[in-house]
């Protein structure tokens, strides 16, 4: 059985950001529903938070590529 460390890295490294993005989106929608006047500010903060969460997945991709081509 051939185990690929880069595939494992991507599998584990994308679970966290995927859950985080879902939670950020849900919280933003709840905030917008409760306070429609501040929807624009909430949306800007949500987009910034999603970008930071997505950066973690990109770091996992970089580590996976390093593992793939160095070993």
PDB file of N, CA, C and O in Angstrom, chain B, residues numbered from 101:
ATOM      1  N   UNK B 101       0.844  -1.177   0.000  1.00  0.00           N
ATOM      2  CA  UNK B 101       0.000   0.000   0.000  1.00  0.00           C
ATOM      3  C   UNK B 101       0.887   1.237   0.000  1.00  0.00           C
ATOM      4  O   UNK B 101       1.715   1.413   0.893  1.00  0.00           O
ATOM      5  N   UNK B 102       0.713   2.089  -0.997  1.00  0.00           N
ATOM      6  CA  UNK B 102       1.522   3.283  -1.146  1.00  0.00           C
ATOM      7  C   UNK B 102       0.826   4.456  -0.472  1.00  0.00           C
ATOM      8  O   UNK B 102      -0.293   4.814  -0.838  1.00  0.00           O
ATOM      9  N   UNK B 103       1.489   5.051   0.510  1.00  0.00           N
ATOM     10  CA  UNK B 103       0.912   6.189   1.215  1.00  0.00           C
ATOM     11  C   UNK B 103       1.616   7.458   0.757  1.00  0.00           C
ATOM     12  O   UNK B 103       2.843   7.548   0.784  1.00  0.00           O
ATOM     13  N   UNK B 104       0.827   8.429   0.339  1.00  0.00           N
ATOM     14  CA  UNK B 104       1.366   9.674  -0.178  1.00  0.00           C
ATOM     15  C   UNK B 104       1.223  10.762   0.885  1.00  0.00           C
ATOM     16  O   UNK B 104       0.103  11.150   1.217  1.00  0.00           O
ATOM     17  N   UNK B 105       2.350  11.265   1.430  1.00  0.00           N
ATOM     18  CA  UNK B 105       2.237  12.290   2.479  1.00  0.00           C
ATOM     19  C   UNK B 105       1.650  13.608   1.974  1.00  0.00           C
ATOM     20  O   UNK B 105       1.053  14.356   2.749  1.00  0.00           O
ATOM     21  N   UNK B 106       1.814  13.898   0.680  1.00  0.00           N
ATOM     22  CA  UNK B 106       1.264  15.145   0.173  1.00  0.00           C
ATOM     23  C   UNK B 106      -0.269  15.092   0.116  1.00  0.00           C
ATOM     24  O   UNK B 106      -0.933  16.097   0.372  1.00  0.00           O
ATOM     25  N   UNK B 107      -0.822  13.938  -0.215  1.00  0.00           N
ATOM     26  CA  UNK B 107      -2.282  13.797  -0.236  1.00  0.00           C
ATOM     27  C   UNK B 107      -2.853  13.914   1.177  1.00  0.00           C
ATOM     28  O   UNK B 107      -3.895  14.539   1.378  1.00  0.00           O
ATOM     29  N   UNK B 108      -2.184  13.325   2.139  1.00  0.00           N
ATOM     30  CA  UNK B 108      -2.623  13.411   3.529  1.00  0.00           C
ATOM     31  C   UNK B 108      -2.550  14.856   4.022  1.00  0.00           C
ATOM     32  O   UNK B 108      -3.443  15.324   4.728  1.00  0.00           O
ATOM     33  N   UNK B 109      -1.480  15.557   3.646  1.00  0.00           N
ATOM     34  CA  UNK B 109      -1.330  16.960   4.037  1.00  0.00           C
ATOM     35  C   UNK B 109      -2.461  17.804   3.483  1.00  0.00           C
ATOM     36  O   UNK B 109      -3.010  18.641   4.200  1.00  0.00           O
ATOM     37  N   UNK B 110      -2.819  17.605   2.233  1.00  0.00           N
ATOM     38  CA  UNK B 110      -3.911  18.374   1.645  1.00  0.00           C
ATOM     39  C   UNK B 110      -5.257  17.999   2.270  1.00  0.00           C
ATOM     40  O   UNK B 110      -6.110  18.862   2.478  1.00  0.00           O
ATOM     41  N   UNK B 111      -5.440  16.726   2.563  1.00  0.00           N
ATOM     42  CA  UNK B 111      -6.709  16.298   3.158  1.00  0.00           C
ATOM     43  C   UNK B 111      -6.909  16.932   4.532  1.00  0.00           C
ATOM     44  O   UNK B 111      -7.981  17.458   4.829  1.00  0.00           O
ATOM     45  N   UNK B 112      -5.896  16.880   5.350  1.00  0.00           N
ATOM     46  CA  UNK B 112      -5.998  17.441   6.694  1.00  0.00           C
ATOM     47  C   UNK B 112      -5.940  18.969   6.649  1.00  0.00           C
ATOM     48  O   UNK B 112      -6.628  19.645   7.413  1.00  0.00           O
ATOM     49  N   UNK B 113      -5.113  19.505   5.750  1.00  0.00           N
ATOM     50  CA  UNK B 113      -4.915  20.944   5.693  1.00  0.00           C
ATOM     51  C   UNK B 113      -6.071  21.724   5.113  1.00  0.00           C
ATOM     52  O   UNK B 113      -6.081  22.951   5.203  1.00  0.00           O
ATOM     53  N   UNK B 114      -7.045  21.059   4.522  1.00  0.00           N
ATOM     54  CA  UNK B 114      -8.192  21.776   3.977  1.00  0.00           C
ATOM     55  C   UNK B 114      -9.464  21.607   4.802  1.00  0.00           C
ATOM     56  O   UNK B 114     -10.452  22.304   4.572  1.00  0.00           O
ATOM     57  N   UNK B 115      -9.441  20.704   5.739  1.00  0.00           N
ATOM     58  CA  UNK B 115     -10.625  20.518   6.587  1.00  0.00           C
ATOM     59  C   UNK B 115     -10.854  21.741   7.475  1.00  0.00           C
ATOM     60  O   UNK B 115     -11.975  22.241   7.573  1.00  0.00           O
ATOM     61  N   UNK B 116      -9.799  22.215   8.115  1.00  0.00           N
ATOM     62  CA  UNK B 116      -9.919  23.370   9.008  1.00  0.00           C
ATOM     63  C   UNK B 116     -10.410  24.619   8.301  1.00  0.00           C
ATOM     64  O   UNK B 116     -11.388  25.226   8.737  1.00  0.00           O
ATOM     65  N   UNK B 117      -9.746  25.023   7.206  1.00  0.00           N
ATOM     66  CA  UNK B 117     -10.238  26.213   6.505  1.00  0.00           C
ATOM     67  C   UNK B 117     -11.660  26.069   5.959  1.00  0.00           C
ATOM     68  O   UNK B 117     -12.415  27.041   5.941  1.00  0.00           O
ATOM     69  N   UNK B 118     -12.026  24.883   5.519  1.00  0.00           N
ATOM     70  CA  UNK B 118     -13.387  24.687   5.012  1.00  0.00           C
ATOM     71  C   UNK B 118     -14.411  24.891   6.128  1.00  0.00           C
ATOM     72  O   UNK B 118     -15.433  25.544   5.920  1.00  0.00           O
ATOM     73  N   UNK B 119     -14.144  24.346   7.287  1.00  0.00           N
ATOM     74  CA  UNK B 119     -15.050  24.551   8.425  1.00  0.00           C
ATOM     75  C   UNK B 119     -15.070  26.009   8.858  1.00  0.00           C
ATOM     76  O   UNK B 119     -16.127  26.550   9.184  1.00  0.00           O
ATOM     77  N   UNK B 120     -13.902  26.645   8.862  1.00  0.00           N
ATOM     78  CA  UNK B 120     -13.818  28.043   9.277  1.00  0.00           C
ATOM     79  C   UNK B 120     -14.604  28.948   8.335  1.00  0.00           C
ATOM     80  O   UNK B 120     -15.323  29.840   8.784  1.00  0.00           O
ATOM     81  N   UNK B 121     -14.470  28.722   7.033  1.00  0.00           N
ATOM     82  CA  UNK B 121     -15.193  29.552   6.064  1.00  0.00           C
ATOM     83  C   UNK B 121     -16.699  29.371   6.226  1.00  0.00           C
ATOM     84  O   UNK B 121     -17.451  30.341   6.133  1.00  0.00           O
ATOM     85  N   UNK B 122     -17.141  28.152   6.464  1.00  0.00           N
ATOM     86  CA  UNK B 122     -18.562  27.910   6.705  1.00  0.00           C
ATOM     87  C   UNK B 122     -19.067  28.620   7.946  1.00  0.00           C
ATOM     88  O   UNK B 122     -20.153  29.199   7.938  1.00  0.00           O
ATOM     89  N   UNK B 123     -18.287  28.578   9.006  1.00  0.00           N
ATOM     90  CA  UNK B 123     -18.693  29.243  10.248  1.00  0.00           C
ATOM     91  C   UNK B 123     -18.676  30.762  10.095  1.00  0.00           C
ATOM     92  O   UNK B 123     -19.545  31.452  10.628  1.00  0.00           O
ATOM     93  N   UNK B 124     -17.687  31.284   9.365  1.00  0.00           N
ATOM     94  CA  UNK B 124     -17.625  32.728   9.137  1.00  0.00           C
ATOM     95  C   UNK B 124     -18.843  33.185   8.336  1.00  0.00           C
ATOM     96  O   UNK B 124     -19.470  34.190   8.673  1.00  0.00           O
ATOM     97  N   UNK B 125     -19.174  32.453   7.284  1.00  0.00           N
ATOM     98  CA  UNK B 125     -20.329  32.808   6.462  1.00  0.00           C
ATOM     99  C   UNK B 125     -21.623  32.752   7.234  1.00  0.00           C
ATOM    100  O   UNK B 125     -22.467  33.639   7.107  1.00  0.00           O
ATOM    101  N   UNK B 126     -21.785  31.717   8.033  1.00  0.00           N
ATOM    102  CA  UNK B 126     -23.017  31.582   8.823  1.00  0.00           C
ATOM    103  C   UNK B 126     -23.145  32.713   9.834  1.00  0.00           C
ATOM    104  O   UNK B 126     -24.219  33.291  10.000  1.00  0.00           O
ATOM    105  N   UNK B 127     -22.042  33.025  10.507  1.00  0.00           N
ATOM    106  CA  UNK B 127     -22.087  34.102  11.500  1.00  0.00           C
ATOM    107  C   UNK B 127     -22.362  35.449  10.845  1.00  0.00           C
ATOM    108  O   UNK B 127     -23.087  36.274  11.400  1.00  0.00           O
ATOM    109  N   UNK B 128     -21.787  35.672   9.671  1.00  0.00           N
ATOM    110  CA  UNK B 128     -22.025  36.939   8.973  1.00  0.00           C
ATOM    111  C   UNK B 128     -23.481  37.057   8.538  1.00  0.00           C
ATOM    112  O   UNK B 128     -24.081  38.125   8.658  1.00  0.00           O
ATOM    113  N   UNK B 129     -24.049  35.968   8.035  1.00  0.00           N
ATOM    114  CA  UNK B 129     -25.450  36.022   7.624  1.00  0.00           C
ATOM    115  C   UNK B 129     -26.378  36.272   8.812  1.00  0.00           C
ATOM    116  O   UNK B 129     -27.353  37.015   8.698  1.00  0.00           O
ATOM    117  N   UNK B 130     -26.075  35.661   9.931  1.00  0.00           N
ATOM    118  CA  UNK B 130     -26.888  35.902  11.135  1.00  0.00           C
ATOM    119  C   UNK B 130     -26.751  37.357  11.565  1.00  0.00           C
ATOM    120  O   UNK B 130     -27.736  37.999  11.931  1.00  0.00           O
ATOM    121  N   UNK B 131     -25.518  37.876  11.519  1.00  0.00           N
ATOM    122  CA  UNK B 131     -25.306  39.276  11.889  1.00  0.00           C
ATOM    123  C   UNK B 131     -26.024  40.229  10.962  1.00  0.00           C
ATOM    124  O   UNK B 131     -26.595  41.224  11.409  1.00  0.00           O
ATOM    125  N   UNK B 132     -26.002  39.932   9.666  1.00  0.00           N
ATOM    126  CA  UNK B 132     -26.698  40.785   8.700  1.00  0.00           C
ATOM    127  C   UNK B 132     -28.217  40.719   8.885  1.00  0.00           C
ATOM    128  O   UNK B 132     -28.915  41.717   8.706  1.00  0.00           O
ATOM    129  N   UNK B 133     -28.715  39.549   9.239  1.00  0.00           N
ATOM    130  CA  UNK B 133     -30.157  39.412   9.446  1.00  0.00           C
ATOM    131  C   UNK B 133     -30.608  40.163  10.697  1.00  0.00           C
ATOM    132  O   UNK B 133     -31.710  40.710  10.733  1.00  0.00           O
ATOM    133  N   UNK B 134     -29.761  40.189  11.712  1.00  0.00           N
ATOM    134  CA  UNK B 134     -30.142  40.875  12.949  1.00  0.00           C
ATOM    135  C   UNK B 134     -29.935  42.381  12.871  1.00  0.00           C
ATOM    136  O   UNK B 134     -30.629  43.147  13.541  1.00  0.00           O
ATOM    137  N   UNK B 135     -28.974  42.804  12.046  1.00  0.00           N
ATOM    138  CA  UNK B 135     -28.658  44.222  11.968  1.00  0.00           C
ATOM    139  C   UNK B 135     -28.417  44.624  10.514  1.00  0.00           C
ATOM    140  O   UNK B 135     -27.266  44.780  10.106  1.00  0.00           O
ATOM    141  N   UNK B 136     -29.465  44.791   9.737  1.00  0.00           N
ATOM    142  CA  UNK B 136     -29.311  45.074   8.309  1.00  0.00           C
ATOM    143  C   UNK B 136     -28.593  46.391   8.003  1.00  0.00           C
ATOM    144  O   UNK B 136     -28.019  46.540   6.924  1.00  0.00           O
ATOM    145  N   UNK B 137     -28.616  47.341   8.932  1.00  0.00           N
ATOM    146  CA  UNK B 137     -27.957  48.624   8.693  1.00  0.00           C
ATOM    147  C   UNK B 137     -26.442  48.474   8.582  1.00  0.00           C
ATOM    148  O   UNK B 137     -25.796  49.258   7.887  1.00  0.00           O
ATOM    149  N   UNK B 138     -25.878  47.497   9.244  1.00  0.00           N
ATOM    150  CA  UNK B 138     -24.433  47.298   9.238  1.00  0.00           C
ATOM    151  C   UNK B 138     -24.003  46.179   8.292  1.00  0.00           C
ATOM    152  O   UNK B 138     -22.912  45.628   8.441  1.00  0.00           O
ATOM    153  N   UNK B 139     -24.839  45.845   7.335  1.00  0.00           N
ATOM    154  CA  UNK B 139     -24.525  44.733   6.434  1.00  0.00           C
ATOM    155  C   UNK B 139     -23.233  44.949   5.661  1.00  0.00           C
ATOM    156  O   UNK B 139     -22.471  44.004   5.457  1.00  0.00           O
ATOM    157  N   UNK B 140     -22.975  46.184   5.226  1.00  0.00           N
ATOM    158  CA  UNK B 140     -21.771  46.448   4.449  1.00  0.00           C
ATOM    159  C   UNK B 140     -20.512  46.239   5.286  1.00  0.00           C
ATOM    160  O   UNK B 140     -19.546  45.641   4.812  1.00  0.00           O
ATOM    161  N   UNK B 141     -20.517  46.723   6.520  1.00  0.00           N
ATOM    162  CA  UNK B 141     -19.357  46.529   7.398  1.00  0.00           C
ATOM    163  C   UNK B 141     -19.148  45.058   7.722  1.00  0.00           C
ATOM    164  O   UNK B 141     -18.014  44.582   7.760  1.00  0.00           O
ATOM    165  N   UNK B 142     -20.238  44.339   7.956  1.00  0.00           N
ATOM    166  CA  UNK B 142     -20.146  42.910   8.256  1.00  0.00           C
ATOM    167  C   UNK B 142     -19.609  42.157   7.054  1.00  0.00           C
ATOM    168  O   UNK B 142     -18.788  41.252   7.207  1.00  0.00           O
ATOM    169  N   UNK B 143     -20.059  42.515   5.863  1.00  0.00           N
ATOM    170  CA  UNK B 143     -19.609  41.828   4.650  1.00  0.00           C
ATOM    171  C   UNK B 143     -18.123  42.062   4.407  1.00  0.00           C
ATOM    172  O   UNK B 143     -17.419  41.135   4.008  1.00  0.00           O
ATOM    173  N   UNK B 144     -17.634  43.261   4.633  1.00  0.00           N
ATOM    174  CA  UNK B 144     -16.211  43.546   4.459  1.00  0.00           C
ATOM    175  C   UNK B 144     -15.388  42.734   5.448  1.00  0.00           C
ATOM    176  O   UNK B 144     -14.376  42.141   5.076  1.00  0.00           O
ATOM    177  N   UNK B 145     -15.815  42.705   6.704  1.00  0.00           N
ATOM    178  CA  UNK B 145     -15.096  41.923   7.710  1.00  0.00           C
ATOM    179  C   UNK B 145     -15.139  40.430   7.377  1.00  0.00           C
ATOM    180  O   UNK B 145     -14.161  39.717   7.604  1.00  0.00           O
ATOM    181  N   UNK B 146     -16.260  39.957   6.841  1.00  0.00           N
ATOM    182  CA  UNK B 146     -16.388  38.552   6.465  1.00  0.00           C
ATOM    183  C   UNK B 146     -15.417  38.206   5.339  1.00  0.00           C
ATOM    184  O   UNK B 146     -14.770  37.160   5.388  1.00  0.00           O
ATOM    185  N   UNK B 147     -15.307  39.054   4.339  1.00  0.00           N
ATOM    186  CA  UNK B 147     -14.420  38.778   3.210  1.00  0.00           C
ATOM    187  C   UNK B 147     -12.970  38.742   3.668  1.00  0.00           C
ATOM    188  O   UNK B 147     -12.205  37.893   3.212  1.00  0.00           O
ATOM    189  N   UNK B 148     -12.578  39.643   4.557  1.00  0.00           N
ATOM    190  CA  UNK B 148     -11.212  39.641   5.079  1.00  0.00           C
ATOM    191  C   UNK B 148     -10.950  38.382   5.884  1.00  0.00           C
ATOM    192  O   UNK B 148      -9.886  37.778   5.746  1.00  0.00           O
ATOM    193  N   UNK B 149     -11.895  37.970   6.722  1.00  0.00           N
ATOM    194  CA  UNK B 149     -11.725  36.761   7.530  1.00  0.00           C
ATOM    195  C   UNK B 149     -11.649  35.514   6.656  1.00  0.00           C
ATOM    196  O   UNK B 149     -10.869  34.605   6.939  1.00  0.00           O
ATOM    197  N   UNK B 150     -12.446  35.465   5.607  1.00  0.00           N
ATOM    198  CA  UNK B 150     -12.395  34.323   4.690  1.00  0.00           C
ATOM    199  C   UNK B 150     -11.053  34.265   3.980  1.00  0.00           C
ATOM    200  O   UNK B 150     -10.517  33.180   3.759  1.00  0.00           O
ATOM    201  N   UNK B 151     -10.503  35.423   3.619  1.00  0.00           N
ATOM    202  CA  UNK B 151      -9.186  35.449   2.968  1.00  0.00           C
ATOM    203  C   UNK B 151      -8.109  34.899   3.892  1.00  0.00           C
ATOM    204  O   UNK B 151      -7.231  34.159   3.449  1.00  0.00           O
ATOM    205  N   UNK B 152      -8.167  35.253   5.172  1.00  0.00           N
ATOM    206  CA  UNK B 152      -7.184  34.719   6.114  1.00  0.00           C
ATOM    207  C   UNK B 152      -7.353  33.210   6.305  1.00  0.00           C
ATOM    208  O   UNK B 152      -6.364  32.483   6.407  1.00  0.00           O
ATOM    209  N   UNK B 153      -8.581  32.747   6.352  1.00  0.00           N
ATOM    210  CA  UNK B 153      -8.822  31.312   6.497  1.00  0.00           C
ATOM    211  C   UNK B 153      -8.345  30.558   5.256  1.00  0.00           C
ATOM    212  O   UNK B 153      -7.780  29.469   5.361  1.00  0.00           O
ATOM    213  N   UNK B 154      -8.573  31.140   4.094  1.00  0.00           N
ATOM    214  CA  UNK B 154      -8.156  30.496   2.844  1.00  0.00           C
ATOM    215  C   UNK B 154      -6.637  30.446   2.729  1.00  0.00           C
ATOM    216  O   UNK B 154      -6.091  29.555   2.080  1.00  0.00           O
ATOM    217  N   UNK B 155      -5.956  31.399   3.357  1.00  0.00           N
ATOM    218  CA  UNK B 155      -4.483  31.398   3.334  1.00  0.00           C
ATOM    219  C   UNK B 155      -3.931  30.135   3.987  1.00  0.00           C
ATOM    220  O   UNK B 155      -2.887  29.636   3.568  1.00  0.00           O
ATOM    221  N   UNK B 156      -4.600  29.618   4.989  1.00  0.00           N
ATOM    222  CA  UNK B 156      -4.146  28.388   5.643  1.00  0.00           C
ATOM    223  C   UNK B 156      -4.187  27.217   4.660  1.00  0.00           C
ATOM    224  O   UNK B 156      -3.279  26.385   4.651  1.00  0.00           O
ATOM    225  N   UNK B 157      -5.215  27.148   3.846  1.00  0.00           N
ATOM    226  CA  UNK B 157      -5.300  26.091   2.834  1.00  0.00           C
ATOM    227  C   UNK B 157      -4.195  26.242   1.795  1.00  0.00           C
ATOM    228  O   UNK B 157      -3.667  25.244   1.305  1.00  0.00           O
ATOM    229  N   UNK B 158      -3.843  27.469   1.456  1.00  0.00           N
ATOM    230  CA  UNK B 158      -2.749  27.689   0.507  1.00  0.00           C
ATOM    231  C   UNK B 158      -1.425  27.252   1.116  1.00  0.00           C
ATOM    232  O   UNK B 158      -0.581  26.692   0.416  1.00  0.00           O
ATOM    233  N   UNK B 159      -1.227  27.499   2.411  1.00  0.00           N
ATOM    234  CA  UNK B 159      -0.009  27.015   3.082  1.00  0.00           C
ATOM    235  C   UNK B 159       0.051  25.496   3.033  1.00  0.00           C
ATOM    236  O   UNK B 159       1.120  24.927   2.811  1.00  0.00           O
ATOM    237  N   UNK B 160      -1.071  24.837   3.236  1.00  0.00           N
ATOM    238  CA  UNK B 160      -1.103  23.369   3.161  1.00  0.00           C
ATOM    239  C   UNK B 160      -0.761  22.900   1.751  1.00  0.00           C
ATOM    240  O   UNK B 160      -0.075  21.892   1.581  1.00  0.00           O
ATOM    241  N   UNK B 161      -1.235  23.624   0.740  1.00  0.00           N
ATOM    242  CA  UNK B 161      -0.899  23.276  -0.640  1.00  0.00           C
ATOM    243  C   UNK B 161       0.600  23.409  -0.891  1.00  0.00           C
ATOM    244  O   UNK B 161       1.194  22.552  -1.545  1.00  0.00           O
ATOM    245  N   UNK B 162       1.214  24.466  -0.383  1.00  0.00           N
ATOM    246  CA  UNK B 162       2.654  24.656  -0.558  1.00  0.00           C
ATOM    247  C   UNK B 162       3.426  23.531   0.117  1.00  0.00           C
ATOM    248  O   UNK B 162       4.375  22.999  -0.460  1.00  0.00           O
ATOM    249  N   UNK B 163       3.032  23.167   1.328  1.00  0.00           N
ATOM    250  CA  UNK B 163       3.704  22.070   2.035  1.00  0.00           C
ATOM    251  C   UNK B 163       3.515  20.762   1.273  1.00  0.00           C
ATOM    252  O   UNK B 163       4.454  19.974   1.161  1.00  0.00           O
ATOM    253  N   UNK B 164       2.321  20.523   0.751  1.00  0.00           N
ATOM    254  CA  UNK B 164       2.069  19.303  -0.009  1.00  0.00           C
ATOM    255  C   UNK B 164       2.917  19.240  -1.264  1.00  0.00           C
ATOM    256  O   UNK B 164       3.436  18.179  -1.611  1.00  0.00           O
ATOM    257  N   UNK B 165       3.064  20.364  -1.946  1.00  0.00           N
ATOM    258  CA  UNK B 165       3.910  20.382  -3.145  1.00  0.00           C
ATOM    259  C   UNK B 165       5.376  20.166  -2.791  1.00  0.00           C
ATOM    260  O   UNK B 165       6.095  19.488  -3.526  1.00  0.00           O
ATOM    261  N   UNK B 166       5.825  20.728  -1.688  1.00  0.00           N
ATOM    262  CA  UNK B 166       7.193  20.483  -1.252  1.00  0.00           C
ATOM    263  C   UNK B 166       7.393  19.017  -0.947  1.00  0.00           C
ATOM    264  O   UNK B 166       8.401  18.433  -1.345  1.00  0.00           O
ATOM    265  N   UNK B 167       6.448  18.411  -0.244  1.00  0.00           N
ATOM    266  CA  UNK B 167       6.556  16.971   0.056  1.00  0.00           C
ATOM    267  C   UNK B 167       6.524  16.130  -1.207  1.00  0.00           C
ATOM    268  O   UNK B 167       7.209  15.112  -1.297  1.00  0.00           O
ATOM    269  N   UNK B 168       5.739  16.548  -2.174  1.00  0.00           N
ATOM    270  CA  UNK B 168       5.595  15.779  -3.411  1.00  0.00           C
ATOM    271  C   UNK B 168       6.886  15.778  -4.236  1.00  0.00           C
ATOM    272  O   UNK B 168       7.281  14.742  -4.772  1.00  0.00           O
ATOM    273  N   UNK B 169       7.529  16.914  -4.336  1.00  0.00           N
ATOM    274  CA  UNK B 169       8.666  17.034  -5.231  1.00  0.00           C
ATOM    275  C   UNK B 169      10.023  16.903  -4.556  1.00  0.00           C
ATOM    276  O   UNK B 169      11.026  16.730  -5.249  1.00  0.00           O
ATOM    277  N   UNK B 170      10.093  16.976  -3.246  1.00  0.00           N
ATOM    278  CA  UNK B 170      11.373  16.821  -2.552  1.00  0.00           C
ATOM    279  C   UNK B 170      11.661  15.349  -2.253  1.00  0.00           C
ATOM    280  O   UNK B 170      12.807  14.909  -2.335  1.00  0.00           O
ATOM    281  N   UNK B 171      10.626  14.597  -1.910  1.00  0.00           N
ATOM    282  CA  UNK B 171      10.841  13.184  -1.572  1.00  0.00           C
ATOM    283  C   UNK B 171      11.021  12.349  -2.807  1.00  0.00           C
ATOM    284  O   UNK B 171      11.212  11.137  -2.710  1.00  0.00           O
TER     285      UNK B 171
END
